[in-house]
């Protein structure tokens, strides 16, 4: 957790659901960071549907993870929204065959 960031998690084969978010992100990564930081740890996510399920909130509560409360559409507080907008414009209209390169949009747009 050296700088507070994790590696990019690419969702393979399907949609990120609340349960997948718990299994693939919260429990293996966020829980460990919370343990390393201690009681002052505050978790920042966004208002994606999979982040706002009752199961996710129950998981955060049971792990003692405090969620940062902030406006959903505030670019000053949520700089990733600017990144997604820029990335979306860079990859708009491109067609990639998914078996040639599993993550072409991410690598070409962000690289």
Beta strands, then each sheet from edge to edge (+ up, - down):
strand 1: 42-43
strand 2: 66-67
sheet 1: 1+ 2+
end
